[in-house]
Amino acid sequence: MPFRLSTFVRVAALAGSAAAMLSAHALMAQDSAAPSQWPDTPTSRVEALAVLQTLNANLLSNASATLTLDRWCAAHKLAPAGSKILAQRVHGQDKPADAHIRELLAVGPDVPIAYRRVRLACGDRVLSEADNWYVPAKLTADMNEALNTSDIAFGRAVQSLNFTRTNLSAKLLWSPLPEGWEMKADLPSAGTGQLTLPPFLLEHRAVLKLPDGTPFSTLVETYTNSVLDFPAPPAHRP
């Protein structure tokens, strides 16, 4: 069945407030470091790093973070079957486009640039927070209406543009293993409880471009500890 933006907008508008309520507890948990479902053992630390780098590679190799998180959420059963990423709008924290943003978008000082801050949630888990600056003139009227009036995720709203992604940076904000661990004789000693994860694990900066190479959006995505909110591999559960 072909993707219909107008249909999704109506569904997103109805689901938006419910999703925001469901994720309230998740947002509170992400305000500080929290125990995970992963035991604090040398083996599980290596596995956690491998899983985190797998997500990192998936995000870097796909144009849409939204669709990548759809698949990640489903594969790791982070929400009920069939759940899709919804964007929870964050209002009152606008960040005007500075000269650097305009340079990335290849527009002059008089071209309007819109801003959106969202939390991307699957079920009751917020998987990322994103700042997004985009050029409304480079989108269709339907896309702009959807972005202005609903909680549709940006990547889903502009999916029909067949855009590409140019990654500017990818930063690992946390590692379960110390720097240089691969050159040491022993891994860190096991702890007595679960691995404690900080609120945010990855940060990506990127520019989205039309098929002809014209940039139309630049964004900063920060991925939360909820991307690892599933049990460690069965062989290594306590």
N, C-alpha and C positions, 0 to 999 in steps of 0.2 A: 504494500500500500504506500503511495507516495506521501512524503512528509508535507503536512499542511500547517503552515505557520499560524493561521487564524484559529484553527482548532486547538492547537497547543496553547495559544494565548488564553483562550477561554478556560481551559483546564487549569493552567498555571494560576490564573487569577483566583479560581475557587480554592486551589490547594495551597496557595501561598501562605495565608494566615495560619492554616493548620500546621503546615511544615514549620513555621516560625515557632509556634507553641511547642511542638514536639522536640525541637532542637534546643530549647532554653536550658535544659539541664546539661546538655552536651557543651554548650558555650560556657557555662559556669565551670565545668570540669576542665576546660581548656585554658582557663585563666592562670593555672599554675601547673607545675609538674605533677604527674599522677602515675600510680602503679599501672602496669600493663598486664596483659594476659601472657606475657612471655617470662619464663623463669630466668633468674639472674645466674646463668651458667655460661661457661666459655662457648659451648656449642651453640646455644640459643643466641648469643651475641653475634656470632658469625652468621647465623641464619637471618637474624633481624637486619644485619647490614646488607646481606644478599637481597632480601626482599625489598628493602628501601631503595637499593640501587636498581632493582628491576623496575620499580615504579618510576624512578627517575628516567631510566632509558625509555620506557613506554611514553612518558610525557614528552621527552625531547624528540622522539621519532614520529609523533603524530601532530597534525595541525591543530586539532581541537582538544583542549584539556577537558572540556565538558564530556565529550564522547569517550575519552580515555577513562575518566572517572566513572562514567556509566559502567564500563566493562570491569573496572577494578572493584567497584561496589558489588556487582553481580558475582564475580568470580570468588570473592572472599566473603560473601554472604553477610554484608554489612547492613543490609536492609531486607525487607520482605521481597520475594521474587517479583520481578517486573518493575521495581522501583527505578526511577530516573532522577538524575540530578536536577534540583531546583535551586534557583538563585534567590537568596533572601536579601533584599535590598537593605543597605545601611544608609540612612539619611542623616543629614546634618554634619557630615564629615567631608564635604567637597574639597577637592584639591585642584585649584586652577592649573591649567596647562602652562608650564614655564617654557623658556626658550628651548631647553633640551627636548621636551616633549614635542614641541612644534618641529624641531629639526628631525626627530625620528619619524614624524608623520608627513614630513616634506610639505608643510603648509606655512603660509605667511602669517603675520600677526593679526590680520583682519578676518581670517577664516574661523568660523565658530567650531569649537571643539567641545564635545559633551563628555561628562565624567560619570562613572558608575562605580560604586563600591558595593560588593556583594559577598555573601558567604554561600559557598556551594555545598548543599546538603544532599545526602542520600538517606532517606528515612530520617531518623533522629540523630544522625551523625553529620557534623559539619566537617567536610574533608579539606576545604581550602578557603582562604579569604583572598580577594582579588581587587586590585585597583585597575580600572580600565578607562583609558582616554580614547575616544574615537571621533571620526569626522562624519557627522550626520549626512553631509552632502554626498558621500560616497556609498551610502546605503539606500535601499528603496524606502518609499514612504511607509509600507507595511512594516518593515523592519524597525524603523524609527518609532512608529506607534507602539509596537510590541515592547520595545526597550523602555519607552517612556511610561507605559501604562500597566505593565505586568512584571512578574518576577521570573520571566523566562531567562534562562542562562544565555549569555551573549553568543557562545559558540553555536547553540541550537538556533538562535534567532537568525544568524547570518550564514547558516550552513549551506544554503543554496548558492552562495557566492563562490563556492569551490576554492576557498582561500588557502594560502600556504602560510607557514609560520617560520619566521627567522628568529632563532634563539640568540639572545644577547648574553645571557649568563645563566648558570645553574649552580646554586650554592647549597652544599650539605650543611644544614644548621646544627645537626647532632649526629654523632657516630657512636654506636655501642662499643667500639673498640678505640683505644688510644692511637694517636698518630704514630706510625712506624711499627705497628704491631706485627706486621708480616715479616719483619727482620729480627724479631725477638724469639727467644727459645720457648717461652711460655706465654700462654694467653692469660688475661686477668683471672684472678681467683674467683670461684663461684661465691655469690652472696647467699643470704638466707631467705630471700623473698623473691619478689618479681622485679623485672627491669622497670626503672622509673624513666618515663619519657617527658621531655620538655614540651611546652604547648605546640611548638612549631618545629618541623623536621627538614623541610626543603623550601628553597626560594628560587623561583624562575622569573626572568625578565625576557620579554619577547615582543616582536612586532608581527602583526598579521597583515598579509598583503593579498591584493586581488591577483588573479591569474596573470595579468600583465606586469606584475611587480610593483604596482602602486600601493603604498602603505595606507591603511585605513584605521588601524587600531594599535595601540601599544599598551602593555599591561605588566603588572607585577603580581605574581601569584605566590602565596605562601601556604604551604601544605601542613595540615595539623597532625597531631599524634593519632587522630582517629583513623588515618589511613592504615595503621597497624593494629587497629582494635579488633583483632580476631585471635584465636588460640594459636600458640606455637605449633609447628609440625608435630603430628601425633607421637612420633618416636621419642620426642624430647620434652613432652609435657611432664610436669612433676607427678 
